[in-house]
Amino acid sequence: MLLFWATIWTDVGMRRARLHLARTAVDTGTMGGRDRIEYADTQRLEITSGWRREHAGSGLTSRLILAYVEREAGGQAVKLMLARAGLSVSEERLRDENCWFSYETKLALWRAAEELLGDPHVAEHVGAAALDLSVAMGLKRALRALGTPAFVYGNVVRANAKFNWAHQLVLLESGTESVRMRYQDLAGVGYHRYDCEYTKGLLATVPQLFGLPAAHVGHSVCGARGGQCCEFDVRWTTGTRRLRRAAVGLAGAAGAVAAAGAVAEPILVPVAAGVLVAGELGLAMRTMSFLRRRLRVLEHRVREQDDAAGRLLSSLEDLSSDLRLDEVLEQITTKAQTAVGGKQFALLLMDGSRMRADRHSGIPQASLAALESWAFEHRKTLIEHGTVVIDDLSREPTLANLPQEQPAPFGSMCAAPLVFREELLGVLAALAHGSTVFLPGDASVLSAYAGHAAIALSNARLVARLERQAGEDPLTGLANQRTFHNECRVELSRAQRSGGEVSVIMLDLDEFKAINDMHGHPHGDQVLVGVAEALRASIRQHDTVARMGGEEFAILLPDADKAAAYAIAERARAAIAGVPVARTTLSCSAGIATTSASETSQVELLETADRALYQAKRLGRNRTVTNPDFPSEVPAFAVTAGAEAEQAPAAQAGGRRLAS
């Protein structure tokens, strides 16, 4: 288990605010000086021991085992080990650092590795080799960023559940160069020597992260040998103290020899000088070796930080390069998962008077609903405090059921607000199994990413709004002529592929010029807005209605035959007749064209609908004309009208437009 790695990023120097309805205490010095709101004491909700047993190991452990066997015996040995463990079909999952596996799977892997390599202490050797293998690189970068072994060891409990739910590490004592820890069973699986040795190997490597010698790890109490639990005593040296001690000891010895020579035997004086020179040379070599190791560590940290910054910038460039709203929303969740691995994500967006989950990575619906309520309830706190870390969801009333949600019990959350110009656009929420999991690196990366994501989201919304405005009629909000023609092209192309029918209705208000002349253009504009609302209420959800100019409107009807188109046209004309106009009744004329021919062009379809509308006007207005035969040189029209009118001869194609 990578228990000591899972627990090191603590809340010291970490910007965070803990939420509760009642503010019981306020501390400073966390979350970069922000307030921390403590929870009132509530009953803690626990998950089942069976679930813990199935999550006894993370993909980091399995990847380390596979990488170590591959280094020691080659790639074919990995195949043999997996076959011996009965896990041949699981190699991909075992190499995924974000996956979980059971206690039995973990033991099977260790047992197969021991038998294949003939190494009874393979678990300890794997742990000790963790720094040499290309596994958990992000975790190693974060460890080095902490600066000292004491800080790593001192916070070993912080996020134990990040990589193991079956056991827990508890810090018993801590000093400047020593700690004492307890490893205890939470799932009823007991203890095994593999876990003991693996933990020893990992704990020993911590000082090596900083260019120091490996720590000495004592294991006086062992659960695998009959103890109630396991206890580890870890001691290490900072390096410089050892050199100072050696220098003081050397100087003292040389001084003692010189003093003795001055009193009793003068020949001892040059001997003391020689001893001092030789000792100084040896000490200088040790000092240089120590400094070289420290320099390599510092260079490595600089490269790691540069690489991390490069990856973040690359991710943000990808996010900002696409101005299409759907793609930007997808990028936000995808890139966040890359930045903070091993977590589940939900992107919540402000939608009027509520928060709505727009994207997520497979979070159950009940959990999403709780997140939406929590985010909306605490929207002001999120704006004021920034990124919020909740270490124990069972203590937050709105989210208290998430730790019991199956099959995905979530124990902690990091929520980063998407704020642009003091406006909360949404919340990017990362959820993790287990309490006290999120670390300073997680929170700071998610916070920085959310800031850039907010800018990208704002830009994408602006572009979407401009595109929508470019395709809308400014008075009525309906599609404009350009958008209508584009939609016609799309639907005709689809109909030609699928063999469906497409209909178009052209409508023109009757005697509208007289309304403008009698009541003025402002009143005429109000009438047009009312007509737009009447048309919206008359069409189907997937239809498109547009204002083509002046008092002329058009409706595109996908998958509508002549009968369906006629019914919609009559419904629209009836709705328009109900639009209030001072001292008169509004009416309109309609022309319909329907096509199912694969050769029909957009121009032919619209021209035929135009001719039908032209004929409706010639026949006396206030009627619908349907073209039954499309296309034809001289269309035959079926005519209906709100009032009887004498049938007129078919109009010749062309000529646009008769006076209203």
C-alpha positions in Angstrom: 0.0 0.0 0.0 1.1 3.5 -0.7 -0.2 4.7 2.6 2.5 7.2 3.4 2.2 8.7 0.0 -1.5 9.0 0.2 -1.4 11.1 3.3 1.1 13.8 2.9 -0.5 16.9 1.5 -2.0 18.4 4.5 -4.1 21.5 5.2 -1.0 23.5 6.3 -0.7 26.4 3.8 -3.7 25.1 1.9 -6.4 27.6 1.0 -9.7 26.0 2.1 -13.0 26.7 3.8 -15.1 24.1 5.5 -18.8 24.6 5.3 -21.6 24.2 7.7 -24.8 26.0 8.4 -23.5 27.1 11.8 -20.1 28.7 12.0 -18.7 27.3 15.2 -15.0 28.4 14.9 -12.8 30.4 12.6 -9.1 29.7 12.1 -6.6 31.7 10.0 -3.6 30.5 8.2 -5.3 28.0 6.0 -6.4 28.3 2.4 -3.9 31.1 1.9 -5.3 33.2 4.8 -8.9 32.4 4.1 -11.3 31.6 6.9 -12.0 28.0 7.8 -15.5 27.2 8.9 -15.6 24.2 11.2 -18.4 21.7 11.4 -20.8 21.2 14.2 -20.4 17.7 15.7 -22.8 15.3 14.0 -23.1 11.5 13.7 -20.5 10.0 11.3 -21.8 7.7 8.6 -19.6 4.7 7.9 -19.4 2.4 4.8 -19.5 -1.3 5.1 -16.5 -3.5 5.8 -17.3 -5.5 2.7 -16.8 -2.4 0.5 -13.5 -1.7 2.3 -12.3 -5.2 1.6 -13.0 -4.7 -2.1 -11.0 -1.5 -2.0 -8.0 -2.7 -0.1 -5.5 -1.7 -2.8 -5.1 1.0 -5.5 -3.7 0.8 -8.9 -0.5 2.5 -7.7 0.4 -0.7 -5.7 -0.4 -3.0 -8.6 1.5 -0.8 -11.0 4.6 -0.9 -8.7 4.5 -4.7 -8.5 4.3 -5.1 -12.2 7.0 -2.5 -12.9 9.3 -4.1 -10.4 8.9 -7.6 -11.8 9.4 -6.3 -15.3 12.6 -4.5 -14.2 14.0 -7.6 -12.4 12.9 -10.4 -14.8 11.6 -8.8 -18.1 8.2 -8.3 -19.7 7.5 -12.0 -20.1 7.9 -12.5 -16.4 5.0 -10.1 -15.9 2.8 -12.3 -18.1 3.8 -15.4 -16.1 3.2 -13.7 -12.8 -0.3 -12.6 -13.8 -1.1 -16.1 -15.2 0.1 -17.6 -11.9 -2.1 -15.2 -10.0 -5.1 -15.9 -12.2 -5.2 -12.2 -13.4 -4.1 -12.4 -17.0 -7.2 -10.7 -18.2 -6.8 -7.9 -15.7 -3.4 -6.5 -16.7 -4.9 -3.2 -18.2 -6.8 -2.5 -15.0 -3.8 -3.4 -12.8 -1.7 -0.8 -14.7 -4.3 1.9 -14.2 -3.4 4.0 -11.1 -7.0 5.1 -10.7 -8.4 1.5 -10.3 -9.1 -0.4 -7.1 -8.8 -4.0 -6.3 -9.6 -6.4 -3.5 -7.6 -7.6 -0.6 -7.5 -11.1 -2.1 -6.2 -9.7 -5.4 -3.5 -7.8 -3.7 -2.3 -11.0 -1.8 -2.4 -13.0 -5.0 -0.2 -10.5 -6.8 2.3 -10.5 -4.0 2.4 -14.3 -3.7 2.9 -14.7 -7.5 5.7 -12.1 -7.5 7.5 -13.8 -4.6 7.3 -17.2 -6.2 8.4 -16.0 -9.7 11.4 -14.0 -8.4 12.2 -16.4 -5.5 12.4 -13.4 -3.2 10.8 -13.8 0.2 11.1 -10.1 0.9 9.7 -8.9 -2.5 7.2 -6.6 -0.9 9.8 -4.6 1.0 12.0 -4.5 -2.1 9.1 -3.2 -4.2 8.4 -0.4 -1.6 12.1 0.5 -1.4 12.3 0.7 -5.2 9.3 3.0 -5.6 11.4 6.1 -6.3 13.2 4.3 -9.1 10.1 3.2 -11.0 8.1 5.3 -13.3 4.9 5.1 -11.2 3.0 7.8 -9.4 5.1 10.6 -10.9 2.6 13.3 -9.9 2.6 12.0 -6.3 6.4 12.1 -6.2 6.4 15.7 -7.4 4.0 16.7 -4.7 6.0 14.9 -2.0 9.2 16.7 -3.0 7.3 20.0 -3.0 6.7 19.6 0.8 10.3 20.2 1.5 11.2 18.0 4.4 10.8 14.3 5.5 9.3 15.5 8.8 6.4 17.2 7.0 5.8 14.0 5.0 5.9 11.7 8.0 4.0 14.1 10.2 1.0 14.1 8.0 0.8 10.4 7.1 -2.8 10.1 8.3 -4.1 12.9 6.1 -5.4 10.8 3.2 -4.9 7.2 4.0 -8.2 6.3 2.3 -6.9 7.7 -0.9 -5.2 4.4 -1.7 -6.4 1.9 0.9 -9.8 1.5 2.6 -9.1 -1.8 4.4 -6.4 -0.4 6.8 -5.6 2.9 8.4 -2.4 4.5 9.6 -2.5 6.6 12.8 0.3 8.9 13.9 1.2 8.2 17.5 4.3 10.3 18.1 6.4 12.7 16.0 9.7 14.4 16.5 12.2 16.3 14.3 13.9 13.1 13.1 11.5 10.3 14.2 7.9 9.2 14.2 5.9 6.3 15.5 2.9 5.0 13.6 0.1 2.5 14.0 -1.3 0.4 11.2 -4.7 -1.0 12.0 -7.4 -3.1 10.3 -10.8 -1.5 9.5 -12.3 -4.2 7.3 -11.8 -7.3 9.3 -9.2 -8.7 6.8 -6.5 -9.0 9.4 -2.8 -8.5 8.8 -0.3 -10.1 6.4 3.5 -9.9 6.2 3.3 -8.5 2.7 1.6 -5.3 4.0 4.1 -5.0 6.8 7.1 -5.3 4.5 5.7 -3.1 1.8 4.9 -0.4 4.3 8.5 -0.6 5.7 9.9 -0.3 2.2 7.8 2.7 1.4 8.4 4.5 4.7 12.2 4.1 4.3 12.2 6.0 1.0 10.8 9.3 2.2 14.2 10.9 3.1 15.5 9.8 -0.3 13.0 12.1 -1.9 15.1 15.0 -0.5 18.6 13.6 -1.3 19.0 12.1 2.2 19.9 8.6 3.3 17.1 6.1 3.6 15.2 6.0 6.9 15.6 3.2 9.4 12.2 1.6 10.0 11.6 -0.6 13.1 8.6 -3.0 13.3 8.4 -4.1 16.9 4.7 -4.7 17.0 3.3 -6.8 14.2 -0.3 -7.9 13.6 0.9 -10.7 11.3 2.9 -12.1 14.1 0.0 -12.1 16.7 -0.1 -8.4 17.7 -3.3 -6.4 18.0 -2.0 -4.1 15.2 1.2 -3.1 13.5 3.5 -0.3 14.8 6.4 1.3 12.9 9.2 3.3 14.4 10.9 5.5 11.8 14.1 7.3 12.3 16.1 9.4 9.8 18.8 12.1 9.7 18.8 15.4 7.9 22.4 14.8 6.7 23.8 18.2 7.7 23.5 17.3 11.4 25.5 14.1 10.8 28.2 16.1 9.0 28.3 18.7 11.9 28.6 15.9 14.4 31.4 14.3 12.4 33.3 17.6 12.1 33.0 18.3 15.8 34.1 14.7 16.7 37.1 14.9 14.4 38.2 18.3 15.7 37.8 17.0 19.3 39.8 13.9 18.6 42.6 15.8 16.9 42.7 18.3 19.7 42.9 15.6 22.3 45.8 13.9 20.5 47.6 17.2 20.1 47.2 18.2 23.7 48.5 14.8 24.8 51.5 15.1 22.5 52.3 18.6 23.8 52.4 17.3 27.4 53.8 13.8 27.1 55.0 13.0 23.6 55.8 15.8 21.1 55.8 13.4 18.1 52.0 13.1 18.6 51.6 16.7 17.5 52.3 16.1 13.8 50.4 12.8 14.0 47.4 14.8 15.2 47.8 17.2 12.4 47.9 14.4 9.9 44.8 12.8 11.4 43.0 16.2 11.2 44.0 16.7 7.6 43.0 13.2 6.5 39.7 13.5 8.5 39.0 16.9 6.9 39.6 15.4 3.4 37.2 12.5 4.1 34.7 14.9 5.6 35.0 17.2 2.6 34.4 14.2 0.3 31.3 13.3 2.3 30.1 16.9 2.3 30.6 17.1 -1.5 28.7 13.9 -2.0 25.8 15.1 0.2 25.7 18.4 -1.7 25.7 16.7 -5.0 22.7 14.5 -3.9 20.9 17.6 -2.7 21.6 19.5 -5.9 20.3 16.6 -8.0 17.1 16.6 -5.9 16.7 20.4 -6.4 17.3 20.0 -10.2 14.8 17.2 -10.3 12.3 19.4 -8.5 12.8 22.3 -10.8 12.3 20.0 -13.8 9.2 18.4 -12.3 7.7 21.8 -11.6 8.5 23.0 -15.1 6.9 19.9 -16.5 3.8 20.3 -14.4 3.5 24.0 -15.4 3.9 23.0 -19.0 1.2 20.4 -18.8 -1.2 22.8 -17.1 -0.5 25.5 -19.7 -1.0 23.0 -22.5 -4.3 21.9 -20.9 -5.4 25.5 -20.6 -4.4 26.3 -24.2 -6.6 23.3 -25.3 -9.4 24.6 -23.2 -9.2 28.2 -24.5 -8.6 27.3 -28.1 -12.2 26.1 -28.7 -14.9 28.7 -28.5 -17.8 26.3 -29.1 -19.8 26.0 -25.9 -20.4 22.2 -25.9 -16.8 21.5 -26.6 -15.6 23.8 -23.9 -17.9 22.2 -21.3 -16.6 18.8 -22.3 -13.0 20.0 -22.1 -13.5 21.4 -18.6 -14.4 18.0 -17.0 -11.9 16.0 -19.2 -9.0 18.2 -18.4 -9.9 18.5 -14.7 -9.7 14.7 -14.5 -6.2 14.8 -16.0 -5.1 17.6 -13.6 -6.4 15.8 -10.5 -6.4 12.1 -11.2 -8.3 9.4 -9.4 -11.4 11.5 -8.7 -15.0 11.7 -10.0 -16.1 15.0 -11.4 -19.3 17.0 -11.8 -19.6 20.3 -13.7 -22.5 22.3 -12.2 -23.7 25.4 -14.1 -25.9 28.2 -12.8 -29.2 28.0 -14.6 -31.4 30.8 -13.5 -32.5 30.2 -9.9 -30.8 26.8 -9.5 -27.6 24.9 -10.1 -27.7 22.2 -12.8 -25.3 19.3 -13.4 -24.3 19.7 -17.0 -21.4 17.1 -17.2 -20.2 14.4 -14.9 -18.1 11.3 -14.9 -20.7 8.7 -13.9 -21.9 10.1 -10.6 -25.3 8.6 -9.5 -28.3 10.8 -10.0 -29.1 11.0 -6.3 -25.6 12.3 -5.6 -25.9 14.8 -8.4 -29.1 16.2 -7.0 -27.5 16.6 -3.6 -24.5 18.4 -5.2 -26.8 20.8 -7.1 -28.7 21.7 -3.8 -25.4 22.2 -1.9 -23.8 24.3 -4.6 -26.8 26.6 -4.9 -27.2 26.9 -1.1 -23.5 27.9 -0.7 -23.0 29.9 -3.9 -22.2 33.1 -1.9 -19.6 31.3 0.2 -18.0 29.9 -2.9 -17.6 33.4 -4.4 -16.2 34.8 -1.1 -13.9 31.9 -0.1 -12.9 30.3 -3.5 -12.1 26.7 -3.5 -13.7 24.7 -0.7 -12.6 21.4 0.7 -15.0 19.3 2.7 -13.0 16.5 4.4 -16.0 14.6 5.7 -19.2 14.7 3.7 -21.2 12.9 6.4 -20.9 16.1 8.5 -22.4 18.3 5.8 -26.2 18.0 6.1 -27.0 18.5 2.4 -24.4 15.9 1.4 -24.6 13.5 4.3 -26.0 10.6 2.2 -23.1 10.6 -0.3 -20.9 8.4 1.9 -23.7 5.7 1.9 -24.5 6.0 -1.9 -23.8 2.6 -3.5 -21.9 1.6 -5.6 -20.1 4.9 -5.3 -19.8 6.1 -1.7 -18.1 9.5 -1.6 -16.4 10.7 1.5 -14.8 14.0 0.6 -15.1 16.8 -1.9 -13.1 19.6 -3.4 -15.3 22.3 -5.1 -13.8 25.0 -7.2 -16.1 27.9 -8.3 -16.0 29.2 -11.8 -16.1 32.9 -11.2 -15.8 35.6 -13.9 -16.1 39.3 -13.1 -17.7 38.5 -9.7 -20.3 36.3 -11.3 -20.6 32.6 -10.4 -20.9 30.7 -13.6 -20.8 27.3 -12.0 -18.9 24.9 -9.8 -16.3 22.2 -10.7 -16.7 19.5 -8.0 -14.2 16.7 -7.5 -15.4 13.8 -5.3 -13.3 11.1 -3.7 -13.8 7.9 -1.8 -12.9 8.3 1.8 -12.7 11.2 4.2 -9.7 13.6 4.4 -8.5 12.7 0.9 -7.9 16.1 -0.9 -4.5 17.5 -0.6 -3.0 21.0 -1.1 -1.8 20.1 -4.6 -5.3 18.9 -5.6 -7.0 22.0 -4.3 -4.5 24.5 -5.8 -4.5 22.8 -9.2 -8.3 22.6 -9.3 -8.6 26.2 -8.2 -6.2 27.5 -10.9 -7.9 25.4 -13.5 -11.4 26.5 -12.5 -10.3 30.2 -12.9 -9.1 29.6 -16.5 -12.2 27.4 -17.2 -14.4 30.3 -16.1 -12.8 32.6 -18.6 -13.1 30.0 -21.4 -16.8 29.3 -20.4 -17.6 33.0 -20.4 -15.9 33.4 -23.9 -17.7 30.4 -25.3 -21.1 31.7 -24.0 -20.4 35.1 -25.5 -19.6 33.5 -28.9 -22.7 31.3 -28.7 -24.8 34.4 -27.9 -23.3 36.4 -30.8 -23.8 33.4 -33.1 -27.4 33.1 -31.9 -28.0 36.8 -32.4 -26.5 36.6 -35.8 -29.0 34.0 -36.7 -32.0 35.7 -35.0 -34.5 38.3 -36.1 -33.8 41.2 -33.6 -37.5 42.2 -33.3 -39.2 38.8 -32.8 -36.3 36.5 -31.7 -37.3 34.0 -34.4 -34.7 32.6 -36.8 -33.7 34.9 -39.6 -33.6 34.2 -43.3 -30.0 33.1 -43.2 -30.6 30.6 -40.4 -33.8 29.3 -42.1 -31.9 28.6 -45.4 -29.1 26.8 -43.4 -31.7 24.6 -41.6 -33.4 23.8 -44.9 -30.1 22.6 -46.4 -29.5 20.4 -43.3 -33.0 18.8 -43.4 -33.0 18.2 -47.1 -29.7 16.5 -46.9 -31.0 14.3 -44.1 -34.2 13.6 -46.0 -32.3 12.5 -49.1 -30.2 10.1 -47.0 -33.2 8.6 -45.1 -35.9 9.0 -47.6 -38.2 11.1 -45.4 -40.4 14.0 -46.3 -39.8 17.7 -45.7 -42.4 20.5 -45.9 -42.2 24.3 -45.9 -45.0 26.7 -45.0 -44.7 30.3 -46.2 -47.1 32.8 -44.4 -47.8 36.4 -45.1 -50.0 38.7 -43.0 -52.9 40.1 -44.9 -53.4 43.9 -45.3 -50.5 44.6 -42.9 -49.5 47.8 -44.6 -53.0 49.2 -43.6 -52.3 48.4 -40.0 -49.0 50.3 -40.1 -50.6 53.2 -41.9 -53.5 53.3 -39.4 -51.7 52.8 -36.1 -48.1 53.5 -36.8 -45.0 51.3 -37.0 -44.6 50.8 -33.2 -48.0 49.2 -33.0 -47.1 47.2 -36.1 -44.0 45.9 -34.4 -46.1 44.8 -31.4 -48.3 42.9 -33.7 -45.3 41.2 -35.3 -44.0 40.1 -31.9 -47.5 38.7 -31.1 -47.5 36.8 -34.4 -44.0 35.3 -33.5 -45.4 34.0 -30.2 -48.5 32.6 -31.9 -46.2 30.7 -34.4 -44.0 29.3 -31.7 -47.1 27.9 -29.9 -48.3 26.3 -33.1 -45.3 24.3 -34.2 -43.7 21.1 -33.0 -40.6 21.0 -30.9 -38.2 20.2 -33.7 -39.7 22.6 -36.3 -38.0 25.9 -37.3 -40.0 29.1 -37.6 -38.3 32.2 -39.1 -39.1 35.8 -40.0 -38.1 36.2 -43.6 -38.6 39.9 -43.7 -41.4 42.5 -43.2 -44.6 40.6 -42.4 -43.5 37.3 -44.1 -42.8 34.2 -42.0 -41.7 30.6 -42.9 -41.9 27.3 -41.1 -39.6 24.3 -41.8 -41.3 20.9 -41.0 -39.0 17.9 -41.0 -40.7 14.5 -41.4 -44.0 16.1 -42.3 -46.2 15.1 -45.2 -48.8 17.3 -46.9 -51.5 16.4 -44.5 -49.4 17.2 -41.4 -48.1 20.4 -43.0 -51.6 21.5 -43.8 -52.8 20.9 -40.2 -49.9 22.9 -38.8 -50.5 25.8 -41.3 -54.2 26.0 -40.3 -53.3 25.9 -36.6 -50.8 28.7 -37.2 -53.3 30.8 -39.1 -55.9 30.3 -36.3 -53.4 31.4 -33.7 -52.4 34.5 -35.7 -56.1 35.4 -36.0 -56.1 35.6 -32.2 -53.3 38.2 -32.1 -54.9 41.5 -30.8 -55.0 44.4 -33.3 -56.7 47.7 -32.7 -60.1 48.0 -34.5 -59.5 45.0 -36.9 -58.9 41.3 -37.0 -55.6 39.9 -38.2 -55.5 37.3 -40.9 -52.8 35.6 -43.0 -52.3 33.6 -46.2 -50.2 30.4 -46.3 -48.5 28.3 -49.0 -47.2 24.8 -48.5 -44.6 22.8 -50.5 -43.8 19.1 -49.6 -41.0 17.0 -51.1 -39.8 13.5 -50.8 -37.8 13.4 -54.1 -34.1 12.9 -53.6 -33.4 15.3 -56.5 -35.3 18.2 -55.1 -33.2 21.2 -54.4 -33.7 23.8 -51.6 -34.4 26.5 -54.3 -37.1 24.4 -55.9 -38.8 23.7 -52.5 -38.8 27.3 -51.4 -39.9 28.6 -54.9 -42.8 26.2 -54.9 -43.9 27.3 -51.4 -43.7 30.8 -52.7 -45.9 30.1 -55.7 -48.5 28.5 -53.4 -48.5 31.6 -51.2 -48.8 33.8 -54.3 -51.8 31.8 -55.3 -53.4 32.1 -51.9 -53.1 35.9 -52.2 -54.6 35.8 -55.8 -57.5 33.7 -54.5 -58.5 36.4 -52.0 -56.2 36.0 -49.0 -57.0 34.4 -45.6 -56.5 30.8 -46.8 -54.0 28.0 -47.2 -52.9 26.6 -50.6 -51.2 23.2 -50.8 -49.2 22.1 -53.8 -49.9 18.3 -54.3 -47.5 17.7 -57.2 -43.9 18.8 -56.7 -42.3 19.9 -58.8 -44.4 20.8 -61.9 -44.3 23.4 -64.6 -47.8 24.7 -63.8 -48.7 23.7 -60.2 -52.2 22.6 -59.4 -53.4 24.0 -56.1 -55.8 22.6 -53.5 -57.4 25.6 -51.9 -59.0 26.2 -48.4 -60.1 29.5 -47.1 -61.5 31.1 -44.0 -64.2 32.6 -46.2 -65.6 31.3 -49.6 -63.9 32.7 -52.7 -64.1 32.0 -56.3 -61.5 29.6 -57.7 -58.9 31.4 -59.8 -56.8 30.0 -62.6 -53.5 28.6 -61.6 -50.8 31.2 -61.5 -47.7 30.9 -63.6 -44.4 30.4 -61.8 -42.4 33.6 -61.0 -43.5 37.0 -60.1 -42.8 37.9 -56.4 -44.6 39.4 -54.4 -48.3 40.5 -54.6 -49.2 43.4 -52.4 -50.4 42.3 -49.0 
